[in-house]
């Protein structure tokens, strides 16, 4: 595991990008609310009929768009972050994982000490991971770190659920992390890897399934005795 050189580090998860991502997550709600107000303009007295029809028509479209976007409120912020990551990592000549690689998967790293906490950003890093079955190794190219973990160093991988807030299924806000445990030069360490905001997997079973399948892929390059 090595830190990204200072000249390239921090260009994806900058404070400005984190703030922008949170604002974009609110965009569907704002769009829905403004659309609702504009639709109400149709019943306003004193306004011309054509004006009322035009304004309420625009409001209806905004209402529909906002409602559809609220099914996945993180879509805009997620696309912006992935786009930023692709652009930043593509500029690195020594990147371990190329964003254009069809086997590259965009993930976030969420340290255990941040689990369940309400923060503007819970991930310590984001980037692209690749499971190279031929070489039997896991590669990660992130915003702040990059690492190459050989399969023989992997001790296990298990899915853990992290809940934010107090709501219960199926309404709770939660993520499922594939927690990789491996042996390094300084001892045993763990890397909790997960989808970025579910990557469009809105239902809890779909998020859990993704994490389980990702764990299975990690264990496929590990020794037979690795723990699931």
C-alpha positions in Angstrom: 0.0 0.0 0.0 1.4 3.3 -1.0 0.1 6.9 -0.8 -0.6 8.7 -4.1 2.1 11.3 -4.9 1.2 14.7 -3.5 1.0 16.2 -7.0 -1.9 13.9 -7.9 -3.5 13.3 -4.4 -6.7 14.9 -3.4 -7.9 15.9 -6.8 -11.0 13.7 -6.7 -12.3 14.1 -3.1 -11.6 17.7 -2.7 -13.6 19.8 -0.2 -15.2 21.5 -3.2 -16.2 18.2 -4.8 -17.6 16.9 -1.5 -19.8 20.0 -1.1 -20.9 19.9 -4.7 -21.8 16.2 -4.3 -24.0 17.0 -1.3 -25.7 19.8 -3.1 -26.4 17.7 -6.2 -28.0 15.1 -3.9 -30.5 17.7 -2.9 -31.3 18.7 -6.5 -34.2 16.2 -7.0 -36.0 17.4 -3.9 -35.5 21.1 -4.9 -36.7 20.3 -8.4 -39.8 18.5 -7.1 -40.6 21.3 -4.7 -40.3 24.1 -7.3 -42.3 22.0 -9.8 -45.1 21.6 -7.2 -45.2 25.4 -6.7 -45.3 26.1 -10.4 -48.1 23.6 -10.9 -50.1 25.5 -8.3 -49.7 28.7 -10.4 -52.5 27.2 -12.7 -55.1 28.1 -10.1 -53.8 31.6 -9.4 -56.3 34.4 -10.0 -55.4 37.4 -12.0 -53.0 35.6 -14.3 -53.7 35.1 -18.0 -54.9 31.6 -19.1 -51.9 31.1 -21.5 -49.4 32.1 -18.8 -51.0 29.8 -16.3 -51.0 26.9 -18.7 -47.3 27.5 -19.7 -46.0 27.9 -16.2 -47.9 25.0 -14.8 -46.8 22.9 -17.8 -43.1 23.6 -16.9 -43.9 22.9 -13.3 -45.4 19.5 -14.3 -42.3 18.5 -16.2 -40.1 19.6 -13.2 -42.4 17.7 -10.8 -42.1 14.5 -13.0 -38.3 14.9 -13.3 -37.8 15.5 -9.6 -40.0 12.5 -8.7 -38.1 10.2 -11.0 -34.7 11.5 -9.7 -35.8 10.9 -6.1 -35.9 7.2 -6.8 -32.0 7.5 -6.8 -31.1 10.8 -5.2 -27.4 10.1 -5.5 -27.4 9.7 -9.2 -26.2 13.2 -10.1 -23.5 13.4 -7.4 -22.3 9.9 -8.2 -21.9 10.7 -12.0 -20.1 13.9 -11.2 -17.7 12.0 -8.8 -17.0 9.1 -11.3 -16.4 11.6 -14.1 -13.9 13.5 -11.9 -12.2 10.2 -10.9 -11.9 9.1 -14.5 -10.4 12.4 -15.6 -7.9 12.6 -12.7 -6.7 9.0 -12.8 -6.4 8.9 -16.6 -3.8 11.6 -16.3 -1.5 9.4 -14.2 1.1 7.5 -16.2 1.8 5.1 -13.3 -1.8 4.2 -12.3 -2.3 0.6 -11.3 -5.8 0.6 -12.7 -7.0 2.4 -15.8 -10.5 3.8 -15.6 -11.3 2.6 -19.1 -10.4 -1.0 -18.2 -13.7 -3.0 -18.6 -12.8 -5.0 -15.4 -12.3 -1.8 -13.3 -15.0 -1.2 -10.7 -15.6 2.2 -9.0 -15.6 1.7 -5.2 -15.3 3.7 -2.0 -13.2 2.8 1.1 -15.1 3.5 4.4 -13.0 3.1 7.5 -14.7 1.3 10.4 -14.4 4.3 12.7 -16.7 6.2 10.3 -19.4 3.6 10.1 -22.9 4.9 10.9 -21.7 8.4 11.4 -23.6 11.3 9.8 -21.0 13.2 7.9 -20.7 15.2 4.7 -18.4 12.4 3.5 -17.8 9.0 5.2 -15.4 7.5 2.6 -11.7 8.1 3.2 -11.0 7.2 -0.5 -12.6 6.4 -3.8 -11.2 4.9 -6.9 -11.1 2.0 -9.2 -10.4 -1.6 -8.1 -9.5 -4.5 -10.4 -9.5 -8.2 -9.4 -6.9 -9.8 -11.7 -7.7 -13.5 -11.7 -4.8 -14.4 -14.0 -2.2 -12.8 -11.7 -4.3 -13.5 -8.6 -4.0 -10.0 -7.1 -6.2 -7.1 -6.2 -5.3 -3.7 -7.5 -6.7 -0.3 -6.3 -6.0 3.1 -7.7 -7.6 5.8 -5.5 -7.5 9.5 -4.8 -5.2 9.1 -1.8 -3.8 5.6 -1.9 -2.9 2.8 -4.3 -2.3 -0.8 -3.5 -1.5 -4.2 -4.9 -2.6 -7.1 -2.7 -1.5 -10.6 -3.9 -4.0 -13.3 -3.5 -1.8 -15.3 -1.1 -1.9 -12.4 1.3 -5.7 -12.4 1.5 -7.0 -13.9 4.7 -10.7 -13.5 4.2 -13.6 -11.3 3.1 -17.0 -10.9 4.7 -20.0 -8.6 4.2 -20.9 -6.2 6.9 -24.0 -3.9 7.0 -23.7 -0.3 8.1 -26.9 1.6 9.0 -27.2 5.4 9.0 -30.1 6.7 11.1 -32.7 4.7 13.0 -35.3 3.7 10.3 -35.9 0.0 9.7 -36.0 -2.1 6.6 -37.0 -1.5 3.9 -36.8 2.3 4.6 -33.4 2.4 6.4 -30.4 4.1 4.8 -27.7 1.5 4.7 -24.7 0.3 2.8 -23.1 -3.1 2.6 -19.3 -3.3 2.7 -17.1 -6.1 1.5 -14.5 -6.1 4.3 -11.2 -7.5 3.0 -8.7 -8.8 5.5 -5.1 -9.3 4.4 -1.6 -9.8 5.8 0.9 -7.0 5.1 4.5 -6.2 6.1 3.2 -4.5 9.3 0.6 -7.1 10.2 -3.0 -7.8 9.5 -5.1 -5.0 8.0 -8.6 -4.6 6.6 -10.0 -2.7 3.7 -13.8 -2.1 3.7 -14.8 -1.7 0.1 -18.3 -0.8 -1.1 -20.3 0.6 -3.9 -20.5 4.4 -4.1 -24.1 5.2 -2.9 -25.3 1.9 -4.1 -24.5 2.8 -7.8 -28.2 2.8 -8.5 -29.1 -0.4 -6.5 -32.0 1.2 -4.6 -33.2 -1.9 -2.7 -31.5 -3.3 0.3 -31.4 -6.9 -1.1 -29.7 -5.6 -4.3 -27.0 -3.8 -2.3 -26.4 -6.9 -0.2 -26.2 -9.1 -3.3 -23.6 -6.8 -4.9 -21.4 -6.9 -1.7 -21.7 -10.7 -1.4 -20.8 -11.2 -5.1 -17.8 -8.9 -4.7 -16.6 -10.8 -1.7 -16.9 -14.0 -3.7 -14.8 -12.6 -6.4 -12.1 -11.5 -3.9 -12.1 -15.0 -2.3 -11.7 -16.5 -5.8 -8.2 -15.2 -6.0 -7.3 -16.0 -2.4 -5.9 -19.3 -1.0 -8.4 -22.1 -0.4 -8.2 -21.7 3.4 -9.3 -18.0 3.3 -12.3 -17.2 5.4 -15.6 -16.2 3.8 
